[in-house]
């Protein structure tokens, strides 16, 4: 087992290698994380199960499995249901953001992103408890139902 001082693991799942490098650079500007990479949703899912990360940053538009599907898979599996998840996408419409949050993402950030905002989101989602995560999801579902 790792010690309490071990670096937190962040898995970045995005099919664009340039964006992956930007995210890695941005995260390492302010944080000290062990950053892993996957280039599509299926590879990302396999990575989560092989070596569970402390946080996952997920793009939406990817081959083989999109980010929304990946988030739903992770939330639907008791082994990964409480893994901190951040969607980072170029899809900026409010409907896209709501879809991501209702899928189970803890945060939805848009590209282009600010490194400080991404790092703050990582810290926030890592600190969420399972109860806080569930309450937030319940609130979103109720709010969406009231809007419909």
C-alpha positions in Angstrom: 0.0 0.0 0.0 1.1 3.6 -0.6 1.9 5.9 2.2 -0.1 8.9 3.2 2.4 11.2 1.4 2.1 9.4 -1.9 1.3 11.6 -4.9 -2.3 11.6 -5.9 -3.0 9.9 -9.3 -4.8 11.8 -11.9 -6.0 10.0 -15.1 -6.4 12.2 -18.2 -8.7 10.7 -20.9 -8.7 12.6 -24.1 -8.1 11.5 -27.7 -6.1 14.7 -28.7 -2.4 14.3 -27.7 -1.9 18.1 -27.8 -4.7 18.7 -25.3 -3.4 15.9 -23.1 0.0 17.6 -23.0 -1.7 21.0 -22.2 -3.6 19.4 -19.4 -0.5 17.7 -18.0 1.4 20.9 -18.1 -1.5 22.9 -16.5 -2.0 20.4 -13.7 1.7 20.3 -12.9 1.9 24.1 -12.7 0.2 24.1 -9.4 -0.1 20.6 -8.2 2.1 17.6 -7.7 0.3 14.7 -9.3 1.2 11.4 -10.8 -0.5 11.9 -14.2 -1.6 8.9 -16.3 -3.1 9.1 -19.8 -5.6 7.2 -21.9 -6.6 8.2 -25.4 -10.2 6.9 -25.6 -13.1 5.9 -23.3 -12.5 2.2 -23.5 -8.7 2.6 -22.7 -9.7 5.0 -19.9 -12.1 2.5 -18.4 -9.5 -0.2 -18.5 -6.9 2.2 -16.9 -9.3 3.0 -14.0 -9.8 -0.7 -13.2 -6.1 -1.6 -13.6 -4.9 1.2 -11.3 -7.6 3.3 -9.6 -6.8 7.0 -9.8 -7.7 9.7 -7.2 -9.3 11.8 -10.0 -10.2 11.4 -13.6 -10.4 14.2 -16.2 -12.5 13.1 -19.2 -13.2 14.6 -22.6 -16.6 14.1 -24.1 -16.0 13.5 -27.8 -13.8 10.4 -28.0 -13.7 7.2 -30.1 -15.1 3.9 -28.9 -16.8 5.3 -25.8 -17.7 9.0 -25.3 -17.2 10.8 -22.0 -20.8 10.7 -21.0 -20.9 6.9 -21.4 -17.7 6.5 -19.5 -19.0 8.6 -16.6 -22.2 6.5 -16.5 -20.1 3.3 -16.5 -17.9 4.5 -13.7 -20.8 5.7 -11.6 -22.8 2.5 -12.2 -20.0 0.2 -10.8 -19.7 0.0 -7.1 -15.9 -0.2 -7.4 -15.7 3.2 -9.1 -19.0 4.9 -8.1 -17.2 7.4 -5.9 -14.2 8.1 -8.1 -13.8 11.9 -8.5 -14.7 12.7 -12.1 -14.2 16.0 -14.1 -15.5 16.5 -17.6 -13.3 18.8 -19.6 -14.8 19.5 -23.0 -15.1 21.9 -25.9 -18.8 21.4 -25.8 -20.0 24.6 -24.1 -23.8 24.6 -24.3 -25.7 24.5 -21.0 -27.4 21.3 -22.2 -24.0 19.6 -22.7 -23.0 20.7 -19.2 -26.2 19.4 -17.7 -25.9 16.1 -19.5 -22.4 15.7 -18.1 -23.4 16.5 -14.6 -26.5 14.3 -14.7 -24.3 11.5 -16.1 -22.5 11.7 -12.8 -19.5 14.0 -13.3 -18.6 16.1 -10.3 -17.5 19.1 -12.4 -17.9 20.1 -16.0 -15.2 22.5 -17.3 -15.0 23.9 -20.8 -12.0 24.3 -23.1 -10.1 26.4 -23.4 -9.6 26.2 -19.6 -7.6 28.1 -17.0 -5.0 26.0 -15.2 -6.1 27.5 -11.9 -9.7 26.5 -12.5 -8.7 23.0 -13.4 -6.5 22.6 -10.4 -9.1 24.0 -8.1 -11.7 21.5 -9.5 -9.3 18.6 -8.9 -8.8 19.6 -5.3 -12.6 20.1 -4.8 -13.6 16.7 -6.3 -11.0 14.8 -4.5 -12.3 16.2 -1.2 -16.0 15.3 -1.9 -17.4 12.5 0.3 -19.7 9.9 -1.1 -22.6 11.5 0.8 -21.8 14.9 -0.7 -21.5 13.4 -4.1 -24.9 11.7 -3.8 -26.6 14.8 -2.4 -25.3 16.9 -5.3 -26.5 14.4 -7.9 -30.0 14.2 -6.2 -30.2 18.0 -6.2 -29.3 18.1 -10.0 -31.9 15.5 -10.8 -34.6 17.4 -8.8 -33.6 20.7 -10.4 -33.7 19.2 -13.9 -37.1 17.6 -13.3 -38.5 20.9 -12.2 -37.2 22.6 -15.4 -38.8 19.9 -17.7 
